[in-house]
Amino acid sequence: MSRAVGRALRLTLLVRLEPVEITDLLWSIAPDGNRDQVSAQEVLAALRKRGQRRAARIVSRFPTRDGALDPAYVDALAVRVHCELQRLGEELQFGRRVAALLTPLVEELRHRATSPVTIVDVGCGLGYVIRSLAARREFGDGVELLGVDRNPILAEQATRLSQAEDLQCRFVFGDALAPGGAIEQSIQIKDLRFRQFFRRIQ
Ligand SMILES: C[S@@+](CC[C@H](N)C(=O)[O-])C[C@H]1O[C@@H](n2cnc3c(N)ncnc32)[C@H](O)[C@@H]1O
């Protein structure tokens, strides 16, 4: 391989864009929950720019209205996809696995914490893991269960399901990584060290 070709290849690799999840492009939702139209052409351009041809082919079949993706269609699709994720979660017993992982941590925190312990599922989708923990009453009283998702359709459906199942847990809409966002507004973070840690990961 000539030096020039090698340099060109290195440059190509350097400018190569990271792939995106299709679902990250299908909604445009402001922090207050207001929704903007999403241009099908812009979604297709973003996918093609990253070489995600199969994803672009899938999106090119979505129904549109005046060039914008049909919101009813993408919402129904989100729920369908997440029902499938829930089915996988049930099969792989995610709820039981997460409970086993968290139990020692929760016990430790219960002894040390001055405020109630809250378990937060970031990007909870339909909230299967949190609902499963609530249904099993895994941690008893004094442990709050919260799911956060930046897609309001999913947060709403998770709330609806938890109410239908009469579960002690709650779900909120918001970007979990936004400073001062959904998580900080939903729980008390009294421990200063944890607050600093939490700011760092945001
Ligand atoms: C692949 S889905 C997984 C859903 C769920 N955890 C499950 O296993 O069924 C990822 C979810 O994370 C949510 N999400 C991604 N980034 C987020 C963020 N910064 N804050 C809140 N939710 C986020 C998306 O809206 C989506 O519902």
The ligand as a Tripos MOL2 file, in Angstrom:
@<TRIPOS>MOLECULE
LIG
   27    29     1     0     0
SMALL
NO_CHARGES

@<TRIPOS>ATOM
      1 C1        -32.5310    0.2720   24.1350 C.3       1 LIG1
      2 S1        -33.7950    1.0920   25.0470 S.3       1 LIG1
      3 C2        -33.8170    0.0670   26.5170 C.3       1 LIG1
      4 C3        -35.0700    0.2300   27.3350 C.3       1 LIG1
      5 C4        -35.1070   -0.6150   28.6240 C.3       1 LIG1
      6 N1        -33.9890   -0.3350   29.5000 N.3       1 LIG1
      7 C5        -35.1910   -2.1020   28.2930 C.2       1 LIG1
      8 O1        -34.1950   -2.7890   28.5190 O.co2     1 LIG1
      9 O2        -36.2490   -2.5300   27.8350 O.co2     1 LIG1
     10 C6        -32.9050    2.5330   25.6070 C.3       1 LIG1
     11 C7        -33.8220    3.5520   26.2590 C.3       1 LIG1
     12 O3        -33.0080    4.5700   26.8480 O.3       1 LIG1
     13 C8        -33.6510    5.8100   26.6880 C.3       1 LIG1
     14 N2        -32.6070    6.8390   26.8240 N.ar      1 LIG1
     15 C9        -31.4920    6.9980   26.0600 C.ar      1 LIG1
     16 N3        -30.7590    8.0340   26.5150 N.ar      1 LIG1
     17 C10       -31.4170    8.5460   27.5940 C.ar      1 LIG1
     18 C11       -31.1680    9.6310   28.4870 C.ar      1 LIG1
     19 N4        -30.1080   10.4180   28.3500 N.pl3     1 LIG1
     20 N5        -32.0510    9.8620   29.4910 N.ar      1 LIG1
     21 C12       -33.1550    9.0820   29.6390 C.ar      1 LIG1
     22 N6        -33.4450    8.0530   28.8070 N.ar      1 LIG1
     23 C13       -32.5900    7.7770   27.8070 C.ar      1 LIG1
     24 C14       -34.3120    5.7150   25.2970 C.3       1 LIG1
     25 O4        -35.3910    6.6290   25.1470 O.3       1 LIG1
     26 C15       -34.7660    4.2520   25.2780 C.3       1 LIG1
     27 O5        -36.0800    4.1100   25.7460 O.3       1 LIG1
@<TRIPOS>BOND
     1     1     2 1
     2     2     3 1
     3     2    10 1
     4     3     4 1
     5     4     5 1
     6     5     6 1
     7     5     7 1
     8     7     8 2
     9     7     9 1
    10    10    11 1
    11    11    12 1
    12    11    26 1
    13    12    13 1
    14    13    14 1
    15    13    24 1
    16    14    15 ar
    17    14    23 ar
    18    15    16 ar
    19    16    17 ar
    20    17    18 ar
    21    17    23 ar
    22    18    19 1
    23    18    20 ar
    24    20    21 ar
    25    21    22 ar
    26    22    23 ar
    27    24    25 1
    28    24    26 1
    29    26    27 1
@<TRIPOS>SUBSTRUCTURE
     1 LIG1         1 GROUP 0 **** ****
